[in-house]
Amino acid sequence: MKMKLFAAAVAALAAGGAYAQSSVTLYGVIDAGVEYSNHAQPSSSSHDVVRLNSGGMSGSRWGLRGVEDLGGGLKGVFVLESGFSVDTGTSGQSSRLFGRQAFVGLSSQYGQLTLGRHQTPFYDFGLNYDPMAIASNYSITAQAPEFQQRADNSLKYIGTYGGLTGALLYSFGQNTGAGGAGEVPGNYHLGREMSASLSYTGGPFSVGAIYDETNVGTLANDSAKIRRASVAGTYAFGPAKVFAGYRYAHALGGAVLPGATLAGQALPQANVNVSNLYWLGMGYQLTPALSLTGAAYYQDFRNTGSDPWEFVVSTDYAFSKRTDAYFNMAYTKNKSGSTLGTSSASPNSIGSSGFGTTLGSYNQFAAMVGLRHKF
């Protein structure tokens, strides 16, 4: 009888554990390398520089990810993710503790709804359709910082139905943690961000579209905003994968597009409130361990001749599933006062780009050899 009671108690505990199973995972990436760059611009003259950088391919980070089974297909989820610089040991994203992501929510067969600080749908879109997968250095983020944007004070929904995936985001103040405006009584649209994306994957083919509107105004001018839309696609065949995309951006109400400068001076707003960004690239898995990637990005600023190019070549060798080494090169071609550099001014900050990191009309070459470990 005692053994039967003991067995029944163990079965009851096991059933309860199966009903409310939970797990917390510690994960992260540590990425550092040595970079050479010419025509660097710390002042009014250009210089060569050799430096140790954090995050050549991936932003260095550590995080906690949790899931609890609530029964009936419903799960509680959370993510706390902290960015940092390996070379200095400092926190990234404007010195935030969990600057990369910090959210809690619920997940079911109908999708996932979370509240907190998120990667925006534009960020997720770039991970899928940028040939360099939003590498911290030498990727589409140098031309278009929205591809690495995050949103404070936001709600985000992601749902997948077969090959179709949709995402929605609404932020009450997308950058308040770095001093931006938002959540101001009597002014609900100040600092607001709204974004929606839709993508379809079938076999070797994938295509996606996205729209985003971000208010970048201040109390003195609360109508400044930037609207962006993009379409892109990929096609895989054998060991190769081709990428192509287009992004449209329109600044309204006195907002200024990143890169809308000539020799460091803001252009008249009426002349440069629209830009068109195009990109094309290919990835090739040469061996199970060695991969090659090439990409070209071109941005046309309406009514100007300052339309910069960036070219990137990347080589990555995997020692294991967790550790790899890479050698990347990038070159920007500027004209008519454009100031595009090869990488973001500060990959750990929000809304940073490569514009302003070299002198007007100077071309820039950079190369980086680095090591990355994932855990």
Short mmCIF file of the C-alpha atoms (twelve columns), coordinates in Angstrom:
data_MODEL
# 
_entry.id   MODEL 
# 
loop_
_atom_site.group_PDB 
_atom_site.id 
_atom_site.type_symbol 
_atom_site.label_atom_id 
_atom_site.label_alt_id 
_atom_site.label_comp_id 
_atom_site.label_asym_id 
_atom_site.label_seq_id 
_atom_site.Cartn_x 
_atom_site.Cartn_y 
_atom_site.Cartn_z 
_atom_site.pdbx_PDB_model_num 
ATOM 1   C CA . MET A 1   0.000  0.000  0.000   1 
ATOM 2   C CA . LYS A 2   2.807  2.370  0.918   1 
ATOM 3   C CA . MET A 3   4.581  1.654  -2.382  1 
ATOM 4   C CA . LYS A 4   1.343  2.300  -4.282  1 
ATOM 5   C CA . LEU A 5   0.850  5.633  -2.515  1 
ATOM 6   C CA . PHE A 6   4.474  6.581  -3.213  1 
ATOM 7   C CA . ALA A 7   4.107  5.683  -6.897  1 
ATOM 8   C CA . ALA A 8   0.900  7.700  -7.128  1 
ATOM 9   C CA . ALA A 9   2.606  10.726 -5.559  1 
ATOM 10  C CA . VAL A 10  5.538  10.490 -7.995  1 
ATOM 11  C CA . ALA A 11  3.108  10.219 -10.939 1 
ATOM 12  C CA . ALA A 12  1.201  13.284 -9.720  1 
ATOM 13  C CA . LEU A 13  4.402  15.294 -9.400  1 
ATOM 14  C CA . ALA A 14  5.513  14.171 -12.856 1 
ATOM 15  C CA . ALA A 15  2.164  15.170 -14.333 1 
ATOM 16  C CA . GLY A 16  2.375  18.576 -12.701 1 
ATOM 17  C CA . GLY A 17  5.910  19.024 -13.998 1 
ATOM 18  C CA . ALA A 18  4.826  18.093 -17.509 1 
ATOM 19  C CA . TYR A 19  2.024  20.647 -17.314 1 
ATOM 20  C CA . ALA A 20  4.218  23.556 -16.236 1 
ATOM 21  C CA . GLN A 21  7.628  22.799 -17.659 1 
ATOM 22  C CA . SER A 22  9.922  25.793 -17.804 1 
ATOM 23  C CA . SER A 23  13.462 26.480 -18.950 1 
ATOM 24  C CA . VAL A 24  15.910 29.375 -18.892 1 
ATOM 25  C CA . THR A 25  18.824 29.445 -21.335 1 
ATOM 26  C CA . LEU A 26  22.007 31.493 -21.063 1 
ATOM 27  C CA . TYR A 27  23.416 32.332 -24.488 1 
ATOM 28  C CA . GLY A 28  25.707 34.807 -26.176 1 
ATOM 29  C CA . VAL A 29  28.218 35.819 -28.830 1 
ATOM 30  C CA . ILE A 30  31.740 37.172 -28.354 1 
ATOM 31  C CA . ASP A 31  33.201 38.722 -31.497 1 
ATOM 32  C CA . ALA A 32  36.394 40.751 -31.822 1 
ATOM 33  C CA . GLY A 33  38.901 41.564 -34.565 1 
ATOM 34  C CA . VAL A 34  41.654 43.850 -35.793 1 
ATOM 35  C CA . GLU A 35  40.641 46.403 -38.437 1 
ATOM 36  C CA . TYR A 36  42.573 48.603 -40.840 1 
ATOM 37  C CA . SER A 37  40.863 51.606 -42.428 1 
ATOM 38  C CA . ASN A 38  42.087 54.521 -44.542 1 
ATOM 39  C CA . HIS A 39  40.625 58.017 -44.778 1 
ATOM 40  C CA . ALA A 40  39.246 57.802 -41.234 1 
ATOM 41  C CA . GLN A 41  37.780 61.100 -40.112 1 
ATOM 42  C CA . PRO A 42  38.356 62.116 -36.502 1 
ATOM 43  C CA . SER A 43  38.900 65.752 -37.456 1 
ATOM 44  C CA . SER A 44  39.254 67.949 -40.525 1 
ATOM 45  C CA . SER A 45  41.867 65.679 -42.140 1 
ATOM 46  C CA . SER A 46  41.886 61.998 -43.082 1 
ATOM 47  C CA . HIS A 47  44.199 59.363 -41.622 1 
ATOM 48  C CA . ASP A 48  44.841 55.632 -41.704 1 
ATOM 49  C CA . VAL A 49  43.992 53.725 -38.528 1 
ATOM 50  C CA . VAL A 50  44.566 50.226 -37.124 1 
ATOM 51  C CA . ARG A 51  42.319 49.315 -34.197 1 
ATOM 52  C CA . LEU A 52  40.796 46.488 -32.195 1 
ATOM 53  C CA . ASN A 53  37.032 46.368 -32.746 1 
ATOM 54  C CA . SER A 54  34.202 44.474 -31.094 1 
ATOM 55  C CA . GLY A 55  31.563 42.860 -33.276 1 
ATOM 56  C CA . GLY A 56  32.856 42.562 -36.814 1 
ATOM 57  C CA . MET A 57  30.279 39.987 -37.882 1 
ATOM 58  C CA . SER A 58  27.931 39.906 -34.891 1 
ATOM 59  C CA . GLY A 59  27.342 42.333 -32.065 1 
ATOM 60  C CA . SER A 60  28.896 40.890 -28.901 1 
ATOM 61  C CA . ARG A 61  26.173 40.023 -26.397 1 
ATOM 62  C CA . TRP A 62  24.949 37.807 -23.605 1 
ATOM 63  C CA . GLY A 63  21.363 37.004 -22.819 1 
ATOM 64  C CA . LEU A 64  18.768 35.001 -20.954 1 
ATOM 65  C CA . ARG A 65  15.854 33.347 -22.766 1 
ATOM 66  C CA . GLY A 66  12.996 31.735 -20.863 1 
ATOM 67  C CA . VAL A 67  9.965  29.632 -21.777 1 
ATOM 68  C CA . GLU A 68  7.233  28.227 -19.518 1 
ATOM 69  C CA . ASP A 69  4.583  25.794 -20.723 1 
ATOM 70  C CA . LEU A 70  1.236  27.090 -19.406 1 
ATOM 71  C CA . GLY A 71  -0.788 24.260 -20.918 1 
ATOM 72  C CA . GLY A 72  -3.195 24.136 -23.835 1 
ATOM 73  C CA . GLY A 73  -0.477 25.234 -26.265 1 
ATOM 74  C CA . LEU A 74  0.082  28.535 -24.408 1 
ATOM 75  C CA . LYS A 75  3.570  29.518 -23.279 1 
ATOM 76  C CA . GLY A 76  5.049  32.360 -21.289 1 
ATOM 77  C CA . VAL A 77  8.245  33.766 -22.832 1 
ATOM 78  C CA . PHE A 78  10.875 36.366 -22.021 1 
ATOM 79  C CA . VAL A 79  14.221 37.592 -23.383 1 
ATOM 80  C CA . LEU A 80  16.829 39.802 -21.691 1 
ATOM 81  C CA . GLU A 81  19.775 40.523 -24.003 1 
ATOM 82  C CA . SER A 82  22.739 42.765 -23.224 1 
ATOM 83  C CA . GLY A 83  25.171 44.150 -25.805 1 
ATOM 84  C CA . PHE A 84  28.761 44.981 -24.930 1 
ATOM 85  C CA . SER A 85  32.123 45.841 -26.457 1 
ATOM 86  C CA . VAL A 86  34.788 43.166 -26.068 1 
ATOM 87  C CA . ASP A 87  37.626 45.656 -26.570 1 
ATOM 88  C CA . THR A 88  36.559 47.889 -23.659 1 
ATOM 89  C CA . GLY A 89  34.144 45.793 -21.600 1 
ATOM 90  C CA . THR A 90  31.500 48.530 -21.700 1 
ATOM 91  C CA . SER A 91  27.768 48.130 -22.260 1 
ATOM 92  C CA . GLY A 92  26.391 49.018 -25.682 1 
ATOM 93  C CA . GLN A 93  23.202 50.655 -26.921 1 
ATOM 94  C CA . SER A 94  23.732 53.919 -25.020 1 
ATOM 95  C CA . SER A 95  25.105 52.063 -21.956 1 
ATOM 96  C CA . ARG A 96  21.870 50.148 -21.326 1 
ATOM 97  C CA . LEU A 97  21.954 46.957 -19.272 1 
ATOM 98  C CA . PHE A 98  19.677 45.076 -21.693 1 
ATOM 99  C CA . GLY A 99  20.005 47.307 -24.728 1 
ATOM 100 C CA . ARG A 100 19.599 44.698 -27.424 1 
ATOM 101 C CA . GLN A 101 16.267 43.248 -26.284 1 
ATOM 102 C CA . ALA A 102 14.145 43.125 -23.136 1 
ATOM 103 C CA . PHE A 103 10.622 41.762 -23.405 1 
ATOM 104 C CA . VAL A 104 8.013  39.447 -21.883 1 
ATOM 105 C CA . GLY A 105 4.958  37.931 -23.489 1 
ATOM 106 C CA . LEU A 106 2.846  34.966 -24.518 1 
ATOM 107 C CA . SER A 107 3.215  32.486 -27.367 1 
ATOM 108 C CA . SER A 108 0.736  30.057 -28.918 1 
ATOM 109 C CA . GLN A 109 -0.155 28.452 -32.231 1 
ATOM 110 C CA . TYR A 110 -1.599 31.830 -33.251 1 
ATOM 111 C CA . GLY A 111 1.725  33.639 -32.848 1 
ATOM 112 C CA . GLN A 112 3.734  35.493 -30.239 1 
ATOM 113 C CA . LEU A 113 2.818  38.807 -28.570 1 
ATOM 114 C CA . THR A 114 5.464  40.515 -26.428 1 
ATOM 115 C CA . LEU A 115 5.900  43.812 -24.576 1 
ATOM 116 C CA . GLY A 116 9.144  45.693 -23.959 1 
ATOM 117 C CA . ARG A 117 12.170 46.656 -26.034 1 
ATOM 118 C CA . HIS A 118 12.428 44.820 -29.358 1 
ATOM 119 C CA . GLN A 119 14.327 44.452 -32.557 1 
ATOM 120 C CA . THR A 120 12.021 46.133 -35.045 1 
ATOM 121 C CA . PRO A 121 10.540 44.257 -38.021 1 
ATOM 122 C CA . PHE A 122 13.033 46.176 -40.193 1 
ATOM 123 C CA . TYR A 123 15.860 44.563 -38.209 1 
ATOM 124 C CA . ASP A 124 14.316 41.102 -38.680 1 
ATOM 125 C CA . PHE A 125 13.746 41.866 -42.375 1 
ATOM 126 C CA . GLY A 126 17.439 42.686 -42.833 1 
ATOM 127 C CA . LEU A 127 18.556 39.494 -41.106 1 
ATOM 128 C CA . ASN A 128 16.706 37.560 -43.814 1 
ATOM 129 C CA . TYR A 129 17.422 39.686 -46.895 1 
ATOM 130 C CA . ASP A 130 20.761 41.472 -46.383 1 
ATOM 131 C CA . PRO A 131 23.558 39.326 -47.905 1 
ATOM 132 C CA . MET A 132 25.719 40.212 -44.862 1 
ATOM 133 C CA . ALA A 133 22.878 39.430 -42.402 1 
ATOM 134 C CA . ILE A 134 23.227 42.827 -40.650 1 
ATOM 135 C CA . ALA A 135 26.904 42.336 -39.796 1 
ATOM 136 C CA . SER A 136 28.029 45.013 -37.344 1 
ATOM 137 C CA . ASN A 137 30.767 46.079 -39.763 1 
ATOM 138 C CA . TYR A 138 30.398 46.171 -43.546 1 
ATOM 139 C CA . SER A 139 26.717 45.593 -44.257 1 
ATOM 140 C CA . ILE A 140 23.548 47.409 -45.296 1 
ATOM 141 C CA . THR A 141 23.491 49.191 -41.903 1 
ATOM 142 C CA . ALA A 142 26.205 51.610 -43.074 1 
ATOM 143 C CA . GLN A 143 23.780 52.925 -45.710 1 
ATOM 144 C CA . ALA A 144 20.519 52.466 -43.776 1 
ATOM 145 C CA . PRO A 145 20.569 52.435 -39.937 1 
ATOM 146 C CA . GLU A 146 16.910 51.401 -39.730 1 
ATOM 147 C CA . PHE A 147 18.084 47.861 -40.484 1 
ATOM 148 C CA . GLN A 148 19.657 47.742 -37.017 1 
ATOM 149 C CA . GLN A 149 16.944 49.709 -35.220 1 
ATOM 150 C CA . ARG A 150 15.311 48.726 -31.939 1 
ATOM 151 C CA . ALA A 151 12.212 50.167 -30.303 1 
ATOM 152 C CA . ASP A 152 11.616 50.994 -26.643 1 
ATOM 153 C CA . ASN A 153 8.118  50.920 -25.140 1 
ATOM 154 C CA . SER A 154 6.802  48.611 -27.835 1 
ATOM 155 C CA . LEU A 155 4.364  45.784 -28.496 1 
ATOM 156 C CA . LYS A 156 5.377  43.232 -31.123 1 
ATOM 157 C CA . TYR A 157 3.440  40.399 -32.737 1 
ATOM 158 C CA . ILE A 158 4.916  37.656 -34.930 1 
ATOM 159 C CA . GLY A 159 2.820  34.931 -36.517 1 
ATOM 160 C CA . THR A 160 3.778  32.121 -38.888 1 
ATOM 161 C CA . TYR A 161 1.202  30.239 -40.947 1 
ATOM 162 C CA . GLY A 162 2.809  27.695 -43.227 1 
ATOM 163 C CA . GLY A 163 5.314  29.550 -45.385 1 
ATOM 164 C CA . LEU A 164 3.821  32.948 -44.547 1 
ATOM 165 C CA . THR A 165 5.188  35.067 -41.677 1 
ATOM 166 C CA . GLY A 166 3.781  38.411 -40.562 1 
ATOM 167 C CA . ALA A 167 5.006  40.920 -37.977 1 
ATOM 168 C CA . LEU A 168 3.500  44.032 -36.406 1 
ATOM 169 C CA . LEU A 169 5.112  46.556 -34.052 1 
ATOM 170 C CA . TYR A 170 3.782  49.625 -32.272 1 
ATOM 171 C CA . SER A 171 5.977  51.804 -30.045 1 
ATOM 172 C CA . PHE A 172 4.782  54.596 -27.759 1 
ATOM 173 C CA . GLY A 173 8.301  56.098 -27.821 1 
ATOM 174 C CA . GLN A 174 10.890 54.230 -29.832 1 
ATOM 175 C CA . ASN A 175 14.076 55.733 -28.394 1 
ATOM 176 C CA . THR A 176 13.301 57.237 -24.988 1 
ATOM 177 C CA . GLY A 177 16.094 55.269 -23.302 1 
ATOM 178 C CA . ALA A 178 18.649 57.272 -25.302 1 
ATOM 179 C CA . GLY A 179 17.054 60.663 -24.743 1 
ATOM 180 C CA . GLY A 180 14.502 60.528 -27.542 1 
ATOM 181 C CA . ALA A 181 10.969 61.852 -27.205 1 
ATOM 182 C CA . GLY A 182 7.952  59.684 -26.526 1 
ATOM 183 C CA . GLU A 183 5.101  58.955 -24.112 1 
ATOM 184 C CA . VAL A 184 4.475  62.677 -23.707 1 
ATOM 185 C CA . PRO A 185 1.095  63.553 -22.150 1 
ATOM 186 C CA . GLY A 186 -1.138 65.212 -24.725 1 
ATOM 187 C CA . ASN A 187 1.099  64.226 -27.655 1 
ATOM 188 C CA . TYR A 188 0.647  60.527 -28.384 1 
ATOM 189 C CA . HIS A 189 2.396  60.531 -31.786 1 
ATOM 190 C CA . LEU A 190 5.707  62.064 -30.602 1 
ATOM 191 C CA . GLY A 191 8.380  59.358 -30.843 1 
ATOM 192 C CA . ARG A 192 5.834  56.832 -32.126 1 
ATOM 193 C CA . GLU A 193 6.840  53.978 -34.442 1 
ATOM 194 C CA . MET A 194 4.519  51.746 -36.467 1 
ATOM 195 C CA . SER A 195 5.794  48.862 -38.559 1 
ATOM 196 C CA . ALA A 196 4.375  45.887 -40.464 1 
ATOM 197 C CA . SER A 197 6.050  43.179 -42.529 1 
ATOM 198 C CA . LEU A 198 5.025  40.109 -44.504 1 
ATOM 199 C CA . SER A 199 7.243  37.414 -45.991 1 
ATOM 200 C CA . TYR A 200 6.767  34.120 -47.783 1 
ATOM 201 C CA . THR A 201 9.194  31.218 -48.016 1 
ATOM 202 C CA . GLY A 202 8.614  28.260 -50.301 1 
ATOM 203 C CA . GLY A 203 11.381 25.823 -51.148 1 
ATOM 204 C CA . PRO A 204 14.460 27.719 -52.345 1 
ATOM 205 C CA . PHE A 205 12.579 31.003 -52.789 1 
ATOM 206 C CA . SER A 206 11.750 33.748 -50.295 1 
ATOM 207 C CA . VAL A 207 10.214 37.192 -50.772 1 
ATOM 208 C CA . GLY A 208 9.244  39.888 -48.279 1 
ATOM 209 C CA . ALA A 209 7.842  43.399 -47.944 1 
ATOM 210 C CA . ILE A 210 7.833  45.888 -45.068 1 
ATOM 211 C CA . TYR A 211 6.534  49.355 -44.163 1 
ATOM 212 C CA . ASP A 212 7.660  51.540 -41.261 1 
ATOM 213 C CA . GLU A 213 6.837  55.052 -40.023 1 
ATOM 214 C CA . THR A 214 8.892  56.596 -37.210 1 
ATOM 215 C CA . ASN A 215 8.285  59.995 -35.617 1 
ATOM 216 C CA . VAL A 216 11.688 61.588 -34.962 1 
ATOM 217 C CA . GLY A 217 10.360 64.966 -33.863 1 
ATOM 218 C CA . THR A 218 10.837 67.056 -30.738 1 
ATOM 219 C CA . LEU A 219 8.468  69.129 -28.632 1 
ATOM 220 C CA . ALA A 220 9.426  72.107 -30.793 1 
ATOM 221 C CA . ASN A 221 8.656  70.189 -34.010 1 
ATOM 222 C CA . ASP A 222 6.504  67.136 -33.376 1 
ATOM 223 C CA . SER A 223 5.635  66.507 -37.041 1 
ATOM 224 C CA . ALA A 224 9.085  65.300 -38.188 1 
ATOM 225 C CA . LYS A 225 8.915  61.672 -39.322 1 
ATOM 226 C CA . ILE A 226 10.471 59.225 -41.752 1 
ATOM 227 C CA . ARG A 227 8.504  56.694 -43.783 1 
ATOM 228 C CA . ARG A 228 10.271 53.673 -45.201 1 
ATOM 229 C CA . ALA A 229 9.212  50.710 -47.328 1 
ATOM 230 C CA . SER A 230 11.196 47.812 -48.720 1 
ATOM 231 C CA . VAL A 231 10.820 44.706 -50.869 1 
ATOM 232 C CA . ALA A 232 13.451 41.985 -51.177 1 
ATOM 233 C CA . GLY A 233 13.943 38.372 -52.127 1 
ATOM 234 C CA . THR A 234 16.353 35.448 -52.050 1 
ATOM 235 C CA . TYR A 235 16.818 32.350 -54.160 1 
ATOM 236 C CA . ALA A 236 18.978 29.354 -53.203 1 
ATOM 237 C CA . PHE A 237 20.385 26.858 -55.686 1 
ATOM 238 C CA . GLY A 238 22.959 24.245 -54.749 1 
ATOM 239 C CA . PRO A 239 25.577 25.810 -52.470 1 
ATOM 240 C CA . ALA A 240 24.705 29.374 -53.593 1 
ATOM 241 C CA . LYS A 241 22.112 31.917 -52.489 1 
ATOM 242 C CA . VAL A 242 21.279 35.157 -54.323 1 
ATOM 243 C CA . PHE A 243 19.951 38.288 -52.589 1 
ATOM 244 C CA . ALA A 244 18.291 41.379 -54.079 1 
ATOM 245 C CA . GLY A 245 16.335 44.253 -52.574 1 
ATOM 246 C CA . TYR A 246 15.063 47.814 -52.711 1 
ATOM 247 C CA . ARG A 247 14.240 50.324 -49.951 1 
ATOM 248 C CA . TYR A 248 12.388 53.645 -50.304 1 
ATOM 249 C CA . ALA A 249 12.710 56.381 -47.637 1 
ATOM 250 C CA . HIS A 250 10.838 59.707 -47.357 1 
ATOM 251 C CA . ALA A 251 11.552 62.364 -44.715 1 
ATOM 252 C CA . LEU A 252 8.628  64.633 -43.803 1 
ATOM 253 C CA . GLY A 253 8.019  67.623 -41.551 1 
ATOM 254 C CA . GLY A 254 11.641 68.703 -41.326 1 
ATOM 255 C CA . ALA A 255 13.126 65.254 -40.655 1 
ATOM 256 C CA . VAL A 256 16.552 64.556 -42.205 1 
ATOM 257 C CA . LEU A 257 17.524 61.277 -43.833 1 
ATOM 258 C CA . PRO A 258 20.802 59.660 -42.710 1 
ATOM 259 C CA . GLY A 259 23.425 60.589 -45.276 1 
ATOM 260 C CA . ALA A 260 21.596 63.671 -46.546 1 
ATOM 261 C CA . THR A 261 24.728 65.800 -46.190 1 
ATOM 262 C CA . LEU A 262 27.329 67.409 -48.422 1 
ATOM 263 C CA . ALA A 263 30.775 67.815 -46.882 1 
ATOM 264 C CA . GLY A 264 29.232 67.668 -43.416 1 
ATOM 265 C CA . GLN A 265 26.591 70.340 -44.028 1 
ATOM 266 C CA . ALA A 266 22.874 69.492 -44.071 1 
ATOM 267 C CA . LEU A 267 21.321 69.956 -47.462 1 
ATOM 268 C CA . PRO A 268 18.142 72.046 -47.849 1 
ATOM 269 C CA . GLN A 269 15.334 69.727 -46.788 1 
ATOM 270 C CA . ALA A 270 13.274 70.356 -49.919 1 
ATOM 271 C CA . ASN A 271 16.082 68.995 -52.084 1 
ATOM 272 C CA . VAL A 272 16.826 65.708 -50.348 1 
ATOM 273 C CA . ASN A 273 13.789 64.290 -48.620 1 
ATOM 274 C CA . VAL A 274 13.697 61.040 -50.635 1 
ATOM 275 C CA . SER A 275 16.249 58.275 -51.139 1 
ATOM 276 C CA . ASN A 276 16.244 54.953 -52.974 1 
ATOM 277 C CA . LEU A 277 18.547 52.161 -51.794 1 
ATOM 278 C CA . TYR A 278 19.319 49.110 -53.936 1 
ATOM 279 C CA . TRP A 279 21.356 46.025 -53.081 1 
ATOM 280 C CA . LEU A 280 22.490 42.787 -54.661 1 
ATOM 281 C CA . GLY A 281 24.610 39.953 -53.295 1 
ATOM 282 C CA . MET A 282 25.457 36.272 -53.221 1 
ATOM 283 C CA . GLY A 283 26.539 33.768 -50.592 1 
ATOM 284 C CA . TYR A 284 28.399 30.590 -51.547 1 
ATOM 285 C CA . GLN A 285 29.189 27.583 -49.331 1 
ATOM 286 C CA . LEU A 286 32.538 26.556 -50.803 1 
ATOM 287 C CA . THR A 287 33.038 23.701 -48.308 1 
ATOM 288 C CA . PRO A 288 31.101 22.656 -45.183 1 
ATOM 289 C CA . ALA A 289 33.435 24.933 -43.195 1 
ATOM 290 C CA . LEU A 290 34.231 27.758 -45.642 1 
ATOM 291 C CA . SER A 291 31.675 30.305 -46.894 1 
ATOM 292 C CA . LEU A 292 32.068 33.343 -49.161 1 
ATOM 293 C CA . THR A 293 29.776 36.365 -49.458 1 
ATOM 294 C CA . GLY A 294 29.798 39.360 -51.780 1 
ATOM 295 C CA . ALA A 295 27.451 42.368 -51.714 1 
ATOM 296 C CA . ALA A 296 26.952 45.758 -53.349 1 
ATOM 297 C CA . TYR A 297 24.793 48.614 -51.975 1 
ATOM 298 C CA . TYR A 298 23.887 51.808 -53.855 1 
ATOM 299 C CA . GLN A 299 21.844 54.742 -52.554 1 
ATOM 300 C CA . ASP A 300 20.336 57.449 -54.738 1 
ATOM 301 C CA . PHE A 301 19.512 60.701 -52.919 1 
ATOM 302 C CA . ARG A 302 16.927 62.549 -54.978 1 
ATOM 303 C CA . ASN A 303 17.996 65.871 -56.536 1 
ATOM 304 C CA . THR A 304 21.676 65.398 -55.639 1 
ATOM 305 C CA . GLY A 305 24.775 63.852 -57.162 1 
ATOM 306 C CA . SER A 306 25.978 62.502 -53.799 1 
ATOM 307 C CA . ASP A 307 24.946 58.894 -54.390 1 
ATOM 308 C CA . PRO A 308 27.374 56.522 -52.626 1 
ATOM 309 C CA . TRP A 309 28.279 52.883 -53.260 1 
ATOM 310 C CA . GLU A 310 29.528 50.269 -50.820 1 
ATOM 311 C CA . PHE A 311 31.090 46.936 -51.818 1 
ATOM 312 C CA . VAL A 312 31.723 44.091 -49.355 1 
ATOM 313 C CA . VAL A 313 33.560 40.752 -49.602 1 
ATOM 314 C CA . SER A 314 33.414 38.346 -46.664 1 
ATOM 315 C CA . THR A 315 35.180 35.037 -45.962 1 
ATOM 316 C CA . ASP A 316 34.189 32.907 -42.979 1 
ATOM 317 C CA . TYR A 317 35.790 29.653 -41.764 1 
ATOM 318 C CA . ALA A 318 34.040 27.544 -39.120 1 
ATOM 319 C CA . PHE A 319 36.359 25.613 -36.799 1 
ATOM 320 C CA . SER A 320 33.246 24.158 -35.136 1 
ATOM 321 C CA . LYS A 321 29.547 24.930 -34.715 1 
ATOM 322 C CA . ARG A 322 30.468 27.526 -32.076 1 
ATOM 323 C CA . THR A 323 33.775 29.057 -33.190 1 
ATOM 324 C CA . ASP A 324 34.663 30.659 -36.514 1 
ATOM 325 C CA . ALA A 325 37.188 33.105 -37.977 1 
ATOM 326 C CA . TYR A 326 36.531 35.668 -40.689 1 
ATOM 327 C CA . PHE A 327 38.289 38.061 -43.033 1 
ATOM 328 C CA . ASN A 328 36.151 40.879 -44.436 1 
ATOM 329 C CA . MET A 329 36.896 43.777 -46.776 1 
ATOM 330 C CA . ALA A 330 34.791 46.788 -47.716 1 
ATOM 331 C CA . TYR A 331 35.116 49.782 -50.033 1 
ATOM 332 C CA . THR A 332 32.926 52.876 -50.297 1 
ATOM 333 C CA . LYS A 333 32.831 55.125 -53.347 1 
ATOM 334 C CA . ASN A 334 31.740 58.712 -52.647 1 
ATOM 335 C CA . LYS A 335 31.192 61.728 -54.857 1 
ATOM 336 C CA . SER A 336 29.784 65.256 -54.721 1 
ATOM 337 C CA . GLY A 337 30.433 65.590 -50.990 1 
ATOM 338 C CA . SER A 338 29.000 62.259 -49.818 1 
ATOM 339 C CA . THR A 339 30.581 61.016 -46.568 1 
ATOM 340 C CA . LEU A 340 29.807 57.264 -46.457 1 
ATOM 341 C CA . GLY A 341 32.286 55.133 -44.503 1 
ATOM 342 C CA . THR A 342 32.560 51.372 -44.584 1 
ATOM 343 C CA . SER A 343 30.816 50.631 -41.293 1 
ATOM 344 C CA . SER A 344 28.473 52.146 -38.737 1 
ATOM 345 C CA . ALA A 345 29.892 55.004 -36.682 1 
ATOM 346 C CA . SER A 346 29.121 53.025 -33.530 1 
ATOM 347 C CA . PRO A 347 27.625 49.593 -34.163 1 
ATOM 348 C CA . ASN A 348 26.319 49.380 -30.571 1 
ATOM 349 C CA . SER A 349 24.357 52.629 -30.744 1 
ATOM 350 C CA . ILE A 350 20.877 53.235 -32.106 1 
ATOM 351 C CA . GLY A 351 20.319 54.714 -35.515 1 
ATOM 352 C CA . SER A 352 24.022 55.019 -36.318 1 
ATOM 353 C CA . SER A 353 25.252 54.735 -39.904 1 
ATOM 354 C CA . GLY A 354 28.484 54.960 -41.834 1 
ATOM 355 C CA . PHE A 355 27.784 58.510 -42.977 1 
ATOM 356 C CA . GLY A 356 30.188 61.068 -41.540 1 
ATOM 357 C CA . THR A 357 32.954 58.556 -40.826 1 
ATOM 358 C CA . THR A 358 35.053 59.785 -43.748 1 
ATOM 359 C CA . LEU A 359 35.523 63.207 -45.327 1 
ATOM 360 C CA . GLY A 360 33.249 64.462 -48.093 1 
ATOM 361 C CA . SER A 361 33.939 62.833 -51.483 1 
ATOM 362 C CA . TYR A 362 36.709 60.611 -50.031 1 
ATOM 363 C CA . ASN A 363 36.538 56.916 -50.842 1 
ATOM 364 C CA . GLN A 364 37.306 54.498 -48.011 1 
ATOM 365 C CA . PHE A 365 38.823 51.010 -47.832 1 
ATOM 366 C CA . ALA A 366 38.735 48.829 -44.721 1 
ATOM 367 C CA . ALA A 367 39.594 45.244 -43.840 1 
ATOM 368 C CA . MET A 368 39.079 43.236 -40.670 1 
ATOM 369 C CA . VAL A 369 40.235 39.830 -39.462 1 
ATOM 370 C CA . GLY A 370 38.341 38.507 -36.474 1 
ATOM 371 C CA . LEU A 371 37.267 35.609 -34.285 1 
ATOM 372 C CA . ARG A 372 33.738 34.812 -33.118 1 
ATOM 373 C CA . HIS A 373 32.527 32.368 -30.469 1 
ATOM 374 C CA . LYS A 374 28.901 31.509 -29.731 1 
ATOM 375 C CA . PHE A 375 27.648 29.926 -26.534 1 
# 
